[in-house]
Amino acid sequence: MISFAVVTCIKIAVLLAALMTAAAYLVLVERWIAAWVQDRLGPNRVGIPLTNIRIFGLGQPIADGLKLIFKEEFVPGHVDRILYNVAPVVTFVAAVAVYAVVPLGAVDLGISGWAPVDLTVVPAFDAALIFLFAANGAAVYGIILAGWSSNNKYSLFGAMRGAAQLIAYEIPLSLALIALACYAGTLRIDEIVLQQAESGVWNIVLHPLAFVVFFVAATAEAGRLPFDLPETEQELVGGFHTEYSGMRLMTFLVSEFLHMITAAVVIVLLFLGGWHLWFLTGSEPVAGIGGAIIRIVVFVAKVLAVVFFFMWMRWSWPRFRFDQLMTLAWKPLISWGIVQVTILVVWYAWWEPLVVSQGWSSLPVLGLINWVTFILTWVITAAVAQPHYDNSPRRDLVRLAQDMREGSPYLESPTVRPCDA
């Protein structure tokens, strides 16, 4: 029991150290990518303190961290202090708790009498998918608490946007997870990864429609551009964390980056084979020390590739309007998620027994059906739905605002400006 507690504490310490380091240096990477996209130089000056060694600006995260640590912890007098202090803690805990069920396989240390060590903090968790979904969704409470406790209209608007966005995109996200759980027959993430490794077919190949739904919903859940409406600086100053500074603000910013890393990690685990790579990692549940290192390197490389795509997307695409953001969730994504779940239900109820009775392999047939469904769904949506890139003014909303202004004597008063109402 003592050894189990010690091993678990070591796992948690290593995990937190890796996450904090990754969040700090991914900020630097994102600034480099932004500079590359915008054809300019990024951070390249800060190096080893008290020396002229710059090492490509790798000391920038340390300088930024020290600046925020020593920055004044100013708390406005009009805030609710208890909720104001609890909000960043809730957001950070929700961002970190997901990693308790991230599987990296098991390693055999080669020591006589020692059982293989599972690299997951909470190994063999039977409800891992449900825990992941619940922990990821708990971040909305931190956003709401931050906006409400700030007693600031911009913070409150940002919190309302964040809550509406997270709740809306939880639905297609859950539909994609339901589809994967139906196919895998389990809620354990390690078994989903192992199934992909043993079959050699990643879920992105078998379930393209579920992947698209999950990827878009996960990007929106992480609050990345073009989905960062809760903190649009042009409209809401800083959104739900407008009144925060110092370490509290840094907690929110780190949590935001951790949510992006979480989205990348979950995408890799559920759709890109996790630690598996053909001809390199093998498919056994337990690996030796060398094999475990290779699996960790493969897993981290996949995660960094997805993170790079997130960053590239942020600095390449413009931001949605909020009505476009909500329309994307409630119309196309939820419909696509329902289609994917329906296809799998029909497959297991009627089609799979028929395919097996004919002596055919079920895996390529299921993949073909899912790809045909994906293409048909895409074509029908493109033909029926209004384009989401249409940024023309919403005439119905403009007329509604005009009617409200004409029918309200308060707004017509010369002594009161509309923005004060």
C-alpha positions as CSV (number, residue, x, y, z in Angstrom):
1,M,0.0,0.0,0.0
2,I,2.9,2.4,0.8
3,S,4.7,1.6,-2.4
4,F,1.5,2.2,-4.4
5,A,1.1,5.6,-2.7
6,V,4.7,6.5,-3.4
7,V,4.5,5.5,-7.0
8,T,1.3,7.4,-7.5
9,C,2.8,10.6,-5.9
10,I,5.8,10.2,-8.2
11,K,3.5,10.0,-11.2
12,I,1.6,13.1,-10.2
13,A,4.8,15.1,-9.5
14,V,6.3,14.1,-12.9
15,L,3.0,14.8,-14.7
16,L,2.6,18.3,-13.1
17,A,6.2,19.2,-13.8
18,A,5.8,18.1,-17.5
19,L,2.5,19.9,-17.9
20,M,3.8,23.2,-16.4
21,T,6.9,23.1,-18.5
22,A,4.9,22.2,-21.6
23,A,2.5,25.1,-21.0
24,A,5.3,27.6,-20.5
25,Y,7.3,26.6,-23.6
26,L,4.2,26.2,-25.8
27,V,3.5,29.9,-25.2
28,L,7.0,30.5,-26.7
29,V,6.3,28.1,-29.6
30,E,3.0,29.8,-30.3
31,R,4.7,33.2,-30.5
32,W,7.2,31.8,-32.9
33,I,4.4,30.3,-35.0
34,A,2.6,33.7,-34.9
35,A,5.8,35.4,-36.1
36,W,6.2,32.8,-38.9
37,V,2.6,33.3,-40.1
38,Q,2.9,37.1,-40.0
39,D,6.4,37.1,-41.6
40,R,8.3,38.7,-38.7
41,L,10.8,37.8,-36.0
42,G,9.5,36.2,-32.8
43,P,11.0,36.1,-29.3
44,N,14.7,35.4,-29.7
45,R,16.5,37.7,-27.2
46,V,16.1,36.2,-23.7
47,G,18.6,33.5,-22.8
48,I,20.7,32.7,-19.7
49,P,20.4,35.4,-17.1
50,L,23.5,37.6,-16.5
51,T,25.1,36.4,-19.7
52,N,25.0,37.2,-23.4
53,I,24.0,33.7,-24.3
54,R,20.6,33.9,-26.0
55,I,19.9,30.3,-27.0
56,F,17.2,31.3,-29.5
57,G,15.1,33.0,-26.8
58,L,14.5,29.9,-24.7
59,G,14.7,31.9,-21.6
60,Q,11.6,33.9,-22.5
61,P,9.1,31.6,-20.6
62,I,11.2,31.9,-17.4
63,A,11.3,35.7,-17.7
64,D,7.5,35.8,-18.3
65,G,6.9,33.5,-15.3
66,L,9.0,35.6,-13.0
67,K,7.3,38.8,-14.2
68,L,3.9,37.4,-13.3
69,I,5.0,36.0,-10.0
70,F,6.4,39.3,-8.8
71,K,3.6,41.4,-10.3
72,E,1.2,43.1,-7.9
73,E,-1.7,41.0,-6.7
74,F,-4.3,43.7,-7.1
75,V,-7.9,42.7,-6.0
76,P,-10.6,45.3,-6.9
77,G,-12.7,46.3,-4.0
78,H,-16.0,45.5,-5.7
79,V,-15.5,41.8,-6.2
80,D,-16.8,38.9,-4.2
81,R,-13.5,37.8,-2.7
82,I,-14.3,34.2,-1.9
83,L,-15.7,33.3,-5.3
84,Y,-13.0,35.6,-6.9
85,N,-10.2,33.5,-5.4
86,V,-11.9,30.1,-5.9
87,A,-12.6,30.6,-9.7
88,P,-9.0,30.2,-11.0
89,V,-8.4,27.2,-8.7
90,V,-11.5,25.4,-10.1
91,T,-10.4,26.1,-13.7
92,F,-6.9,24.8,-13.0
93,V,-8.0,21.7,-11.2
94,A,-10.5,20.9,-14.1
95,A,-7.7,21.3,-16.6
96,V,-5.2,19.1,-14.7
97,A,-7.6,16.4,-13.5
98,V,-8.2,15.0,-17.0
99,Y,-4.6,13.7,-17.1
100,A,-5.3,11.2,-14.3
101,V,-6.7,8.8,-16.8
102,V,-4.3,9.4,-19.8
103,P,-2.8,6.0,-20.6
104,L,0.8,5.7,-21.8
105,G,1.0,1.9,-21.5
106,A,2.9,-0.2,-19.0
107,V,6.7,-0.8,-18.6
108,D,8.5,-3.8,-17.4
109,L,11.6,-2.6,-15.6
110,G,13.3,-5.9,-15.8
111,I,13.7,-6.2,-12.0
112,S,13.1,-9.6,-10.6
113,G,10.0,-9.7,-8.4
114,W,8.7,-6.3,-9.7
115,A,5.4,-6.2,-11.5
116,P,5.1,-4.0,-14.6
117,V,4.5,-0.4,-13.8
118,D,1.5,1.3,-15.4
119,L,2.4,4.8,-16.5
120,T,-1.2,6.0,-15.9
121,V,-1.9,7.9,-12.7
122,V,-5.1,6.0,-12.2
123,P,-4.7,2.8,-14.1
124,A,-7.5,0.5,-15.3
125,F,-10.2,3.0,-14.5
126,D,-13.4,1.5,-15.9
127,A,-15.2,4.8,-16.3
128,A,-12.3,6.8,-17.8
129,L,-14.3,8.3,-20.7
130,I,-17.0,9.5,-18.3
131,F,-14.4,10.9,-15.9
132,L,-12.7,12.7,-18.8
133,F,-16.0,14.2,-20.0
134,A,-17.0,15.3,-16.5
135,A,-13.6,16.8,-15.6
136,N,-13.3,18.7,-18.8
137,G,-16.9,20.1,-18.4
138,A,-16.1,21.2,-14.9
139,A,-14.1,24.1,-16.3
140,V,-17.4,26.0,-17.0
141,Y,-17.9,26.5,-13.2
142,G,-14.6,28.4,-12.9
143,I,-15.6,30.6,-15.8
144,I,-19.0,31.4,-14.4
145,L,-17.5,32.0,-10.9
146,A,-14.9,34.4,-12.4
147,G,-17.5,36.4,-14.3
148,W,-20.1,36.5,-11.5
149,S,-17.6,37.4,-8.7
150,S,-16.0,40.2,-10.7
151,N,-19.1,42.4,-10.6
152,N,-18.1,43.7,-14.0
153,K,-20.4,43.7,-17.0
154,Y,-17.6,42.6,-19.4
155,S,-16.6,39.8,-17.2
156,L,-20.2,38.7,-16.8
157,F,-20.8,38.8,-20.6
158,G,-17.7,36.8,-21.1
159,A,-18.8,34.2,-18.5
160,M,-22.2,33.9,-20.1
161,R,-20.7,33.4,-23.5
162,G,-18.3,30.8,-22.1
163,A,-21.0,28.9,-20.3
164,A,-23.3,28.9,-23.4
165,Q,-20.4,27.8,-25.6
166,L,-19.2,25.0,-23.4
167,I,-22.6,23.6,-22.8
168,A,-23.5,23.8,-26.5
169,Y,-20.4,22.0,-27.6
170,E,-20.5,19.4,-24.9
171,I,-23.4,17.8,-26.8
172,P,-21.7,17.0,-30.1
173,L,-18.6,16.1,-28.1
174,S,-20.6,13.5,-26.0
175,L,-22.2,12.1,-29.2
176,A,-18.7,11.5,-30.7
177,L,-17.6,9.8,-27.4
178,I,-20.8,7.7,-27.4
179,A,-20.0,6.5,-30.9
180,L,-16.5,5.5,-29.9
181,A,-17.7,3.8,-26.8
182,C,-20.3,1.8,-28.8
183,Y,-17.6,0.7,-31.2
184,A,-15.0,-0.2,-28.6
185,G,-17.4,-1.8,-26.2
186,T,-15.6,-0.2,-23.2
187,L,-15.2,3.1,-21.4
188,R,-11.5,2.5,-20.6
189,I,-9.2,4.7,-22.6
190,D,-6.3,2.3,-22.3
191,E,-8.4,-0.5,-23.9
192,I,-9.5,1.9,-26.8
193,V,-5.8,2.6,-27.5
194,L,-4.9,-1.0,-27.3
195,Q,-7.6,-2.0,-29.7
196,Q,-6.2,0.5,-32.3
197,A,-2.7,-0.9,-31.7
198,E,-3.8,-4.5,-32.1
199,S,-5.9,-4.0,-35.2
200,G,-3.4,-1.5,-36.7
201,V,-6.4,0.7,-37.8
202,W,-6.8,4.0,-36.1
203,N,-10.2,5.3,-35.3
204,I,-9.7,8.3,-37.6
205,V,-9.8,5.9,-40.5
206,L,-12.8,4.0,-39.3
207,H,-14.9,6.9,-38.0
208,P,-14.1,10.1,-40.0
209,L,-17.4,11.7,-39.2
210,A,-16.9,11.2,-35.4
211,F,-13.4,12.6,-35.7
212,V,-14.5,15.8,-37.4
213,V,-17.3,16.3,-34.8
214,F,-15.0,15.6,-32.0
215,F,-12.1,17.8,-33.3
216,V,-14.3,20.9,-33.9
217,A,-16.1,20.5,-30.5
218,A,-12.8,19.9,-28.7
219,T,-11.4,23.1,-30.3
220,A,-14.4,25.0,-29.2
221,E,-14.2,23.6,-25.7
222,A,-10.5,24.7,-25.5
223,G,-11.6,28.2,-26.4
224,R,-9.1,28.5,-29.2
225,L,-9.5,30.8,-32.2
226,P,-11.8,30.9,-34.1
227,F,-13.8,29.9,-31.0
228,D,-12.4,32.3,-28.4
229,L,-15.6,34.4,-28.0
230,P,-15.6,34.4,-24.2
231,E,-12.6,36.6,-24.1
232,T,-12.7,38.7,-27.3
233,E,-10.5,41.7,-26.5
234,Q,-12.2,43.9,-29.1
235,E,-15.6,43.4,-27.4
236,L,-15.1,42.4,-23.8
237,V,-11.7,43.7,-22.8
238,G,-10.4,40.4,-21.4
239,G,-13.7,38.5,-21.0
240,F,-14.3,36.6,-17.8
241,H,-10.8,37.3,-16.4
242,T,-10.8,41.1,-17.0
243,E,-10.5,41.8,-13.3
244,Y,-7.6,39.4,-12.7
245,S,-3.9,40.1,-12.5
246,G,-0.7,38.5,-11.3
247,M,-0.7,34.8,-10.3
248,R,-4.5,34.5,-10.6
249,L,-4.4,35.7,-14.2
250,M,-1.4,33.3,-14.9
251,T,-3.5,30.5,-13.5
252,F,-6.3,31.2,-16.0
253,L,-3.8,31.5,-18.9
254,V,-2.0,28.3,-18.0
255,S,-5.4,26.5,-17.7
256,E,-6.3,27.8,-21.2
257,F,-3.1,26.3,-22.6
258,L,-3.7,23.0,-20.7
259,H,-7.1,22.8,-22.2
260,M,-5.6,23.0,-25.6
261,I,-3.0,20.3,-24.7
262,T,-5.9,18.2,-23.3
263,A,-7.8,18.5,-26.5
264,A,-4.7,17.4,-28.5
265,V,-4.0,14.5,-26.0
266,V,-7.6,13.2,-26.2
267,I,-7.7,13.4,-30.0
268,V,-4.4,11.4,-30.2
269,L,-5.7,8.8,-27.7
270,L,-9.1,8.2,-29.2
271,F,-8.5,8.7,-32.9
272,L,-4.7,8.7,-33.7
273,G,-3.7,5.4,-32.0
274,G,-2.3,6.9,-28.8
275,W,1.3,5.6,-28.4
276,H,1.0,3.2,-31.3
277,L,3.0,3.6,-34.5
278,W,3.3,0.9,-37.1
279,F,6.5,-1.2,-37.2
280,L,8.0,0.8,-34.3
281,T,6.1,0.5,-31.0
282,G,4.5,-2.9,-31.2
283,S,1.1,-3.7,-29.9
284,E,1.7,-5.5,-26.7
285,P,0.2,-3.9,-23.5
286,V,3.5,-4.1,-21.7
287,A,6.8,-2.9,-23.1
288,G,10.4,-2.9,-21.9
289,I,12.2,0.2,-20.9
290,G,13.4,1.0,-24.5
291,G,10.0,0.3,-25.9
292,A,8.3,2.4,-23.3
293,I,10.6,5.4,-24.1
294,I,9.8,5.0,-27.9
295,R,6.1,4.9,-27.1
296,I,6.3,8.1,-25.0
297,V,8.3,9.8,-27.8
298,V,5.7,8.8,-30.4
299,F,2.8,9.9,-28.2
300,V,4.4,13.3,-27.5
301,A,5.2,13.8,-31.2
302,K,1.6,13.2,-32.1
303,V,0.4,15.6,-29.5
304,L,2.8,18.3,-30.6
305,A,1.6,17.8,-34.2
306,V,-2.0,18.4,-33.2
307,V,-1.0,21.4,-31.0
308,F,0.9,22.8,-33.9
309,F,-2.3,22.5,-36.0
310,F,-4.3,24.3,-33.3
311,M,-1.7,27.2,-33.3
312,W,-1.6,27.4,-37.0
313,M,-5.4,27.5,-37.2
314,R,-5.4,30.3,-34.5
315,W,-3.1,32.6,-36.5
316,S,-4.7,31.8,-39.9
317,W,-8.5,32.0,-39.4
318,P,-10.7,34.9,-38.3
319,R,-13.0,34.7,-35.3
320,F,-16.6,33.6,-35.7
321,R,-19.5,35.8,-34.7
322,F,-21.2,34.5,-31.7
323,D,-24.4,33.6,-33.5
324,Q,-22.3,31.7,-36.1
325,L,-20.5,29.9,-33.2
326,M,-23.8,28.7,-31.7
327,T,-25.3,27.8,-35.0
328,L,-22.4,25.6,-35.8
329,A,-22.9,23.6,-32.6
330,W,-26.7,23.3,-32.5
331,K,-27.3,22.6,-36.2
332,P,-24.5,20.8,-38.1
333,L,-22.4,19.3,-35.4
334,I,-25.2,17.8,-33.3
335,S,-26.9,16.5,-36.5
336,W,-23.6,14.9,-37.6
337,G,-23.1,13.3,-34.2
338,I,-26.6,11.8,-34.2
339,V,-25.9,10.4,-37.7
340,Q,-22.7,8.7,-36.5
341,V,-24.4,7.2,-33.5
342,T,-27.3,6.0,-35.6
343,I,-25.0,4.4,-38.1
344,L,-23.3,2.4,-35.4
345,V,-26.6,1.3,-33.8
346,V,-27.9,0.1,-37.1
347,W,-24.6,-1.6,-37.8
348,Y,-24.5,-3.7,-34.7
349,A,-28.3,-4.4,-34.8
350,W,-28.7,-5.5,-38.4
351,W,-25.7,-5.0,-40.7
352,E,-22.8,-6.7,-38.9
353,P,-24.6,-10.0,-38.5
354,L,-25.4,-9.9,-42.2
355,V,-21.8,-9.2,-43.1
356,V,-20.5,-11.9,-40.9
357,S,-23.0,-14.4,-42.2
358,Q,-21.6,-13.8,-45.7
359,G,-18.1,-14.5,-44.5
360,W,-16.8,-11.0,-45.1
361,S,-14.5,-9.1,-42.8
362,S,-16.5,-6.6,-40.8
363,L,-13.8,-4.0,-40.3
364,P,-13.4,-2.8,-43.9
365,V,-17.1,-2.9,-44.5
366,L,-17.7,-0.7,-41.4
367,G,-15.0,1.7,-42.6
368,L,-16.5,1.9,-46.1
369,I,-20.0,2.6,-44.6
370,N,-18.6,5.3,-42.3
371,W,-16.7,7.0,-45.2
372,V,-19.7,7.0,-47.5
373,T,-21.8,8.4,-44.6
374,F,-19.2,11.1,-44.0
375,I,-19.1,12.2,-47.7
376,L,-22.9,12.2,-48.0
377,T,-23.4,14.1,-44.8
378,W,-20.8,16.7,-45.9
379,V,-22.4,17.1,-49.4
380,I,-26.0,17.4,-48.0
381,T,-24.9,19.9,-45.3
382,A,-23.1,22.0,-47.9
383,A,-26.2,22.0,-50.2
384,V,-28.8,22.7,-47.5
385,A,-27.1,24.8,-44.8
386,Q,-26.3,28.5,-45.0
387,P,-22.5,29.1,-45.4
388,H,-20.9,29.9,-42.0
389,Y,-18.4,32.1,-43.8
390,D,-21.2,34.6,-44.6
391,N,-20.4,37.7,-42.6
392,S,-23.0,39.9,-44.0
393,P,-25.0,41.9,-41.4
394,R,-27.9,40.1,-39.7
395,R,-30.8,42.3,-41.0
396,D,-33.3,40.7,-38.7
397,L,-31.2,41.6,-35.6
398,V,-30.6,45.1,-37.0
399,R,-34.4,45.6,-37.4
400,L,-35.1,44.2,-34.0
401,A,-32.6,46.6,-32.4
402,Q,-34.2,49.5,-34.3
403,D,-37.7,48.5,-33.2
404,M,-36.6,48.2,-29.6
405,R,-35.0,51.7,-29.8
406,E,-38.1,53.2,-31.3
407,G,-40.4,51.6,-28.8
408,S,-38.4,52.6,-25.7
409,P,-38.7,56.2,-24.5
410,Y,-35.8,55.5,-22.1
411,L,-33.4,54.9,-25.0
412,E,-34.7,58.0,-26.8
413,S,-34.0,60.3,-23.8
414,P,-31.4,62.9,-24.7
415,T,-29.8,62.7,-21.2
416,V,-29.2,58.9,-21.4
417,R,-26.8,57.3,-23.9
418,P,-27.7,53.8,-25.1
419,C,-24.5,52.4,-23.8
420,D,-25.4,53.5,-20.2
421,A,-28.8,51.7,-20.3
